Amino acid sequence: MPGPGGTGDRLHTPAEVAEMLQLSVDEVIALVLDARLRGVKVGSPARWRIEAASVEGYLDDQAEEARRMALWRESNAASFPELWGRGEVRGRD
């Protein structure tokens, strides 16, 4: 199903996204309302549809957050740029 603007992005129902992310439908709607997922209401009565690219971006963000937390746990001396992706990265000790 083409997304808004004819980009060809697939739109998913909240139930589909909930299954993909192993969350409840209410949790998926909360992610949309918190702007962590991009969704639109379509039809009458209005029903949520969520962009597939948004789900992929959310998963990428979750993976990056997990990577940073693992790095934090590995080293009490980890540099902040290394953790948060800005500035110079400290060399090996």
DRENDO-1510 file (C-alpha; in Angstrom, 1 decimal, always signed):
<recs>
REC; n; res; u; v; w
REC; 1; MET; +0.0; +0.0; +0.0 .
REC; 2; PRO; +1.6; +3.3; -1.0 .
REC; 3; GLY; +2.3; +5.7; +1.9 .
REC; 4; PRO; +1.5; +9.4; +2.1 .
REC; 5; GLY; +2.8; +11.3; -0.9 .
REC; 6; GLY; +3.0; +8.2; -3.1 .
REC; 7; THR; +6.4; +7.2; -1.7 .
REC; 8; GLY; +5.5; +3.5; -1.9 .
REC; 9; ASP; +6.1; +3.0; +1.9 .
REC; 10; ARG; +4.0; +0.2; +3.3 .
REC; 11; LEU; +1.6; +1.1; +6.1 .
REC; 12; HIS; +0.9; -1.4; +8.9 .
REC; 13; THR; -1.9; -1.7; +11.4 .
REC; 14; PRO; -1.1; -1.3; +15.1 .
REC; 15; ALA; -1.8; -5.0; +15.5 .
REC; 16; GLU; +0.8; -5.9; +12.9 .
REC; 17; VAL; +3.4; -3.6; +14.5 .
REC; 18; ALA; +2.5; -5.0; +17.9 .
REC; 19; GLU; +3.2; -8.5; +16.7 .
REC; 20; MET; +6.5; -7.4; +15.0 .
REC; 21; LEU; +7.7; -5.6; +18.2 .
REC; 22; GLN; +6.2; -8.1; +20.7 .
REC; 23; LEU; +4.2; -5.3; +22.3 .
REC; 24; SER; +0.6; -4.7; +23.0 .
REC; 25; VAL; -1.5; -2.6; +20.6 .
REC; 26; ASP; -1.9; +0.0; +23.3 .
REC; 27; GLU; +1.9; +0.2; +23.7 .
REC; 28; VAL; +2.2; +0.7; +19.9 .
REC; 29; ILE; -0.4; +3.5; +20.0 .
REC; 30; ALA; +1.5; +5.1; +22.9 .
REC; 31; LEU; +4.7; +5.0; +20.7 .
REC; 32; VAL; +2.8; +6.8; +18.0 .
REC; 33; LEU; +1.4; +9.4; +20.4 .
REC; 34; ASP; +4.9; +9.9; +21.8 .
REC; 35; ALA; +6.2; +10.4; +18.2 .
REC; 36; ARG; +8.6; +7.4; +18.5 .
REC; 37; LEU; +6.7; +5.9; +15.6 .
REC; 38; ARG; +5.1; +7.8; +12.6 .
REC; 39; GLY; +1.5; +7.0; +12.1 .
REC; 40; VAL; -1.5; +8.5; +10.4 .
REC; 41; LYS; -5.2; +8.1; +11.0 .
REC; 42; VAL; -7.1; +7.0; +7.8 .
REC; 43; GLY; -10.7; +6.2; +6.9 .
REC; 44; SER; -13.9; +6.8; +8.6 .
REC; 45; PRO; -14.0; +5.9; +11.4 .
REC; 46; ALA; -10.3; +6.9; +11.6 .
REC; 47; ARG; -7.9; +4.1; +12.2 .
REC; 48; TRP; -4.2; +4.2; +12.8 .
REC; 49; ARG; -1.7; +3.1; +10.2 .
REC; 50; ILE; +2.0; +3.1; +10.9 .
REC; 51; GLU; +4.8; +3.6; +8.3 .
REC; 52; ALA; +7.1; +0.6; +7.8 .
REC; 53; ALA; +10.1; +2.9; +7.6 .
REC; 54; SER; +9.2; +4.2; +11.0 .
REC; 55; VAL; +9.2; +0.7; +12.5 .
REC; 56; GLU; +12.6; +0.1; +11.0 .
REC; 57; GLY; +13.9; +3.4; +12.4 .
REC; 58; TYR; +12.5; +2.5; +15.8 .
REC; 59; LEU; +14.3; -0.9; +15.8 .
REC; 60; ASP; +17.5; +0.8; +14.7 .
REC; 61; ASP; +17.2; +3.3; +17.6 .
REC; 62; GLN; +16.6; +0.4; +20.0 .
REC; 63; ALA; +19.6; -1.5; +18.8 .
REC; 64; GLU; +21.8; +1.7; +19.1 .
REC; 65; GLU; +20.6; +2.3; +22.6 .
REC; 66; ALA; +21.4; -1.3; +23.5 .
REC; 67; ARG; +24.9; -0.9; +22.0 .
REC; 68; ARG; +25.5; +2.2; +24.0 .
REC; 69; MET; +24.3; +0.6; +27.2 .
REC; 70; ALA; +26.6; -2.4; +26.7 .
REC; 71; LEU; +29.5; +0.0; +26.1 .
REC; 72; TRP; +28.6; +1.8; +29.3 .
REC; 73; ARG; +28.5; -1.4; +31.3 .
REC; 74; GLU; +31.9; -2.6; +29.8 .
REC; 75; SER; +33.9; +0.4; +30.8 .
REC; 76; ASN; +33.5; +2.9; +33.6 .
REC; 77; ALA; +36.2; +4.9; +31.7 .
REC; 78; ALA; +34.3; +5.0; +28.4 .
REC; 79; SER; +34.4; +8.5; +26.8 .
REC; 80; PHE; +31.2; +10.3; +26.4 .
REC; 81; PRO; +31.7; +11.0; +22.7 .
REC; 82; GLU; +32.2; +7.3; +22.2 .
REC; 83; LEU; +28.9; +6.6; +24.0 .
REC; 84; TRP; +26.8; +9.4; +22.6 .
REC; 85; GLY; +28.2; +9.6; +19.1 .
REC; 86; ARG; +29.6; +13.2; +19.1 .
REC; 87; GLY; +33.1; +14.6; +19.2 .
REC; 88; GLU; +36.4; +12.7; +19.1 .
REC; 89; VAL; +36.5; +9.1; +20.1 .
REC; 90; ARG; +39.1; +8.2; +22.7 .
REC; 91; GLY; +41.9; +5.9; +21.5 .
REC; 92; ARG; +42.7; +2.5; +22.9 .
REC; 93; ASP; +44.4; +2.5; +26.3 .
</recs>
